[in-house]
């Protein structure tokens, strides 16, 4: 294709599809298969309750809940919502950390045909109030330690009832695995609330199936990097498509055991804990939070085959003196996310030598796209994926299409051109809740304009270069913080980093790297000299050492906070 003449969309897509076809791993399916059919996710719970009623669906620090019991709890919650007068389309806020009760609420909301509104349990009162007011949620489910936060903002919301539970309600007296004190908390007395488990016990467990594939089913809020957070309207079809698409590019589909500690309010945690296991009916080991000992003990005890973590977690486990004492031979698929520490060949080699499994990046996705839109399976031979231009995120899942466009003109760029990642997918948000102007700006001609900078290379692989608003212009040349961060992540003395820009009279902008060292002896001068051998001169950042990087609830570096720190 010529780089000068405008590129026709159909011609571009056909060309890219051919390149991706040639690069496709030979052992992976090219088409999507729905394990039990394209049915609402809520019906998947019912299916497994009918076909494998006594098999384990959920394991929580030793407590095992069968598919039959999980389905019954979900039906009871749906009945409770109906008894409270909620009808299809009403919103229900879920304001709690990972626990079985989250699952009862999530599946019950879907069964009732209502809309799930997850809220981070780390939210301040003002942040919670914003979501409650934005959604007009009629009911909120929370834990006792967060009731005070809810009550502080209830008066300014449409919340009619607070349903509360205790985080540790399903933790056995003697947990099978290590259970952090912050999880195994004693119950608190609360006022003006309804006890969740007591209320469920009063409800019938008859099957309820009011959910459908295409009605709004969840409002997943963006992180609010530009303006206030926006609720992404997702359907059960989005959920089932995401689950089936990822299941279809799995190399070994034998039923295993998955583990997740990712926060379930976060869409990646929703995928890993609430959607993916339900597609194939495999048991989930659920942890409330990251704890390396809990994870290691759980893998060994429950023969976990699949789980994901951030790269920092893999390093933390490997650095434990007792790491080799645990039997991790059951592991088959381990995915990592390079938020702070970046995956590199050394980390991968250490993990492979210790466990026999290969660490692979979890790839690209957004809240708007239900995340998990690309895959890197079977792209790790000879560290192929790690040797590509940062940041390599693999090939699109079947039926996901990526087009790189010029930010200013919107024209399609040929392979190798850097521009805005636009994409379309059956799992893409249907709209931003209550924000038609923002929806029209983001979704044009069926494509989502992401604001992310990326490249589709000549082989058809996608590379993520960062948010456009994060891109820096140094002496007129583009500098991508993600590239600097990826390079810094290869230094053994760097625990993590975050790069932002500062204004400069001569250069326009200067990259500033905030570095959390793993080696206290590492100096800015030594690190700058190391970088000078790996980056072009105009990309070299100022180095500022920090004791800790400011982090979001989902493990990302808070770039807005770093931007404030630049001026301090």
WOWO-V434073 format. One line per field, one symbol per residue. ss: DSSP state (A for helix, B for strand, O for the rest). A space follows every 50 residues. Layout:
ss = ???
This chain:
ss = OOOOOOOOAAAAAAAAAAAAAAAOOOOOOOOOOOOOOOOOAAAAAAAAAA AOOOOBBBBBOOBBBBAAAAAAAAAAAAAAAAAOOOOOOOBBBBBOOOOA AAAAAAAAAAAOOOBBBBOOOOOOAAAAAAAAAAAOOOBBBBBAAAAAAA AAAAAAOOOOBBBBBOAAAAOOOOOOOOOOOOOOOOOOOOOOOBBAAAAA AOOOOOOOOOOOOOOBBBBBBOOOOOOOOOBBBBBAAAAAAAAAAAAAOO OOOOOOBBBBOOOOOOAAAAAAAAAAAAAAOOBBBBOOOOOAAAAAAAAA AAOOOBBBBBAAAAAAAAOOOOAAAOOOOOOOBBBBBOOOOOOOAAAAAA AAAAAOOOBBBOOOOOAAAOOOOBBOOOOOAAAOAAAOOOOBBBBBOOOO BBBBBOOOOOOBOOOOOOBBBBBBOOOOOOOBOOOAAAAAAABBOOBBBB BBBBBBOOOOOBBBBBBAAAOBBBOOBBBOAAAAAAAAOOOOOBBBBBBB BBBBOOOBBBBBBBBBBOOOOOOAAAAAAAAAOOOOAAAOOBBBBOOOOO BOOOOOBOAAAAAAAAOO
